[in-house]
Amino acid sequence: MLDMRQLQYFIAVAEEEHVGRAAERLHISQSPLSRQIAQLEEKLGLVLFERSQQRIKLTRDGRTFLNEAKAFLTHANRLESLARRLGKGDEGGLCIGYLETAMHSGVLPRALKCLRGERPAVHIALYSYHSAAQLEGLRERSLDLALVNEPPAADDADLDSALVLNDPMLLAVPEGHALAGQAALTADDLAAQNWIGVMQKESALRHDAFVAACAKAGFVPAITVEATEPLAALGLVAAGLGVTMIQQSLRHQVPQGVVLRELPWFGYRSYLWAAWHKVNLRPLVGIFRETLTLAAVPDEGGAG
């Protein structure tokens, strides 16, 4: 194995063509420097210098070796610098799993924008997977971070999580609908409507939980049309096909022809969790985890 220090000594002597000047440049004595060069030649089985009383100069093989030695040290320095940047989370890559909610709500785009602004060299790969597949990806270490609608179990030996979205629901009605301008809305008002259900591909459990929350609030939604994601449901509302509920963070994506109403008495909320492996081998994962938390949607009002 080549000794980095010996290579540095060799390069100094080769550039100075004088052991004394090279020793001064390296801040060492001439004798140890001469011994290091001799040991390098012995290790390589190669004569690197032609020596005379007046000067020392490279052999032909020495000149070839000098070029390679310089390139080797340059690469070693770059590698060390890269390792330091990786250690600080300034470079590297992130593999992130997500649900549509993470995109629609803006949680993931905001966090990525913040990360890119502070660490532009980081490579980001996004994978749209169901929650179960994301958690499995964390266990297999094929994903660095997952955005899921239910966290791993509290006693999970491998995974940990944090809540990044806690969204109340808003009622979406067609513009001009009787409920659009009504002063206060009751459970009876909602029971009388045609509903557009959102049966997301992610899980039927969320749909069932929503229907159960409606029943607890005092009405059962008469679902006449079903959509596979919230934005599609909003398009159907705009077309006058019924009413639906969407999470508050989607209020800025509501199409023309749709009015949003707050329902303070309706307790159902939409959640999003960030999950990760407890064995965090790279600082960048922790950095982005904190960025996600800071970029989480605030619990704010703003509907009509």
Salt bridges, closest charged atoms under 4 A:
GLU15 OE1 - ARG25 NH2 2.60
GLU15 OE2 - LYS70 NZ 3.20
GLU16 OE1 - ARG21 NE 3.66
GLU16 OE2 - ARG25 NH1 3.25
GLU17 OE1 - ARG55 NH2 2.41
GLU41 OE1 - ARG51 NH2 2.87
GLU80 OE2 - ARG84 NH2 2.87
ASP90 OD2 - LYS88 NZ 3.91
ASP90 OD1 - ARG119 NE 3.46
GLU91 OE2 - ARG85 NE 2.53
GLU118 OE1 - ARG119 NH1 3.51
ASP144 OD2 - ARG282 NH2 2.89
ASP156 OD2 - ARG139 NH2 2.59
ASP158 OD2 - ARG139 NH1 3.61
GLU229 OE1 - HIS104 NE2 3.39
ASP299 OD2 - ARG269 NH2 2.85
GLU300 OE2 - ARG251 NH2 2.61
